[in-house]
Amino acid sequence: MRYPFADDKVKAAYDAFPAETRDMALTLRDLIFSVAQDNPEVGAIEETLKWGQPSYLTPETKAGSTLRIGVPKQGGAALFAHCATDIISTYASSFPGSDRIEGNRAIIFATADDIVPMRLRLLIYHGLTYHLKSKRP
């Protein structure tokens, strides 16, 4: 399902992605909105630009850490998390060797086949509820 854009600047950022990357980036975007929709504790998602990249925040609940979608230097698409969090490292340790991880800040996707929604939903959920960790039993 494609979610409509509320911000023309964000839509323009996606339109500016190379054609081969755009579909991958839109798939990642759809996963973020889908995970948020399926988990009420996340609250509404704000889609904006940070560092020129589409970024996803939880301003209503402040439950999550910012997730960004961009084009890495080596091409493809990437899902970025704040490097001071354990979002990427927790994911990487849950699925060792399954994805191309860039430090503690990104997962890189060279092709659409690299995007495995069932695994990535866990990473996205962790990112969108990151600040709720201390409130969990």
C-alpha positions as CSV (number, residue, x, y, z in Angstrom):
1,M,0.0,0.0,0.0
2,R,1.3,3.4,-0.9
3,Y,0.7,6.1,1.7
4,P,-0.1,9.6,0.4
5,F,2.4,12.4,0.9
6,A,1.4,15.2,3.2
7,D,4.5,17.3,2.4
8,D,5.4,18.3,-1.2
9,K,9.1,18.7,-0.2
10,V,9.3,15.1,1.0
11,K,7.6,13.9,-2.2
12,A,10.2,15.9,-4.2
13,A,13.0,14.3,-2.2
14,Y,11.7,10.8,-3.3
15,D,11.2,12.0,-6.8
16,A,14.9,13.1,-6.9
17,F,16.1,9.6,-6.0
18,P,17.6,7.7,-8.9
19,A,14.9,5.6,-10.5
20,E,16.3,2.3,-9.4
21,T,16.5,3.5,-5.8
22,R,13.1,5.2,-5.6
23,D,11.0,2.0,-5.5
24,M,13.2,0.6,-2.7
25,A,13.0,3.8,-0.8
26,L,9.2,3.9,-1.2
27,T,9.0,0.3,0.1
28,L,10.9,1.3,3.2
29,R,8.6,4.3,3.6
30,D,5.5,2.1,3.3
31,L,6.9,-0.2,6.0
32,I,7.4,2.6,8.4
33,F,3.8,3.8,8.0
34,S,2.5,0.2,8.2
35,V,4.4,-0.6,11.4
36,A,3.1,2.7,13.0
37,Q,-0.4,2.0,11.9
38,D,-0.3,-1.5,13.4
39,N,1.1,-0.3,16.7
40,P,-1.0,2.4,18.5
41,E,1.7,3.1,21.0
42,V,3.7,4.7,18.2
43,G,1.1,7.4,17.6
44,A,1.1,9.6,14.5
45,I,4.1,9.7,12.2
46,E,5.6,13.0,11.1
47,E,7.3,12.8,7.8
48,T,9.8,15.6,7.2
49,L,13.2,16.3,5.8
50,K,16.4,16.1,8.0
51,W,19.8,16.5,6.3
52,G,17.8,16.5,3.0
53,Q,16.5,13.0,3.6
54,P,13.0,11.8,4.3
55,S,12.8,11.4,8.1
56,Y,10.2,9.8,10.3
57,L,9.4,11.0,13.9
58,T,6.8,10.3,16.5
59,P,6.0,13.8,17.8
60,E,2.7,12.9,19.4
61,T,4.0,10.2,21.7
62,K,7.7,10.9,21.5
63,A,8.0,7.1,21.5
64,G,10.6,6.7,18.8
65,S,13.9,7.7,17.6
66,T,14.2,9.3,14.1
67,L,14.5,7.0,11.2
68,R,15.7,8.3,7.8
69,I,15.7,6.9,4.3
70,G,18.5,7.9,1.9
71,V,20.9,7.0,-0.8
72,P,24.3,5.8,0.5
73,K,27.5,6.7,-1.3
74,Q,27.7,3.2,-2.9
75,G,24.2,3.5,-4.3
76,G,21.0,1.6,-3.5
77,A,18.9,2.7,-0.6
78,A,19.5,2.9,3.1
79,L,17.5,3.0,6.3
80,F,19.3,5.1,8.9
81,A,18.9,5.3,12.7
82,H,20.6,7.6,15.1
83,C,24.1,6.2,15.7
84,A,23.9,6.8,19.5
85,T,21.1,4.2,19.8
86,D,21.2,0.5,19.7
87,I,18.6,0.2,17.0
88,I,20.9,-1.1,14.2
89,S,23.1,-3.2,16.4
90,T,20.2,-4.9,18.1
91,Y,18.8,-5.7,14.7
92,A,22.2,-6.9,13.3
93,S,22.7,-9.2,16.3
94,S,19.2,-10.7,15.8
95,F,19.9,-11.5,12.2
96,P,23.7,-11.9,11.9
97,G,25.0,-11.9,8.4
98,S,21.6,-11.3,6.9
99,D,22.0,-7.7,5.8
100,R,24.6,-5.2,4.9
101,I,25.1,-3.1,8.0
102,E,27.0,0.1,8.1
103,G,28.3,0.5,11.6
104,N,25.6,1.5,14.1
105,R,23.8,3.8,11.7
106,A,22.4,2.1,8.6
107,I,21.2,-0.9,6.7
108,I,22.1,-0.7,3.1
109,F,20.0,-2.3,0.3
110,A,21.7,-2.8,-3.0
111,T,18.5,-4.3,-4.7
112,A,14.8,-4.6,-3.9
113,D,15.4,-8.3,-3.1
114,D,17.6,-7.2,-0.1
115,I,14.5,-5.7,1.6
116,V,12.9,-8.4,3.7
117,P,9.8,-6.9,5.2
118,M,9.3,-9.4,8.0
119,R,12.7,-8.7,9.4
120,L,12.7,-5.0,8.8
121,R,9.3,-4.6,10.5
122,L,11.1,-5.6,13.7
123,L,13.9,-3.0,13.2
124,I,11.3,-0.3,12.4
125,Y,9.2,-1.2,15.4
126,H,12.3,-0.9,17.6
127,G,13.1,2.5,16.2
128,L,9.5,3.8,16.5
129,T,9.2,2.7,20.1
130,Y,12.8,3.2,21.1
131,H,12.0,5.6,24.0
132,L,9.4,3.3,25.4
133,K,12.1,0.7,26.3
134,S,12.6,2.2,29.8
135,K,8.8,1.9,30.4
136,R,8.6,-1.7,29.4
137,P,8.2,-4.4,32.1
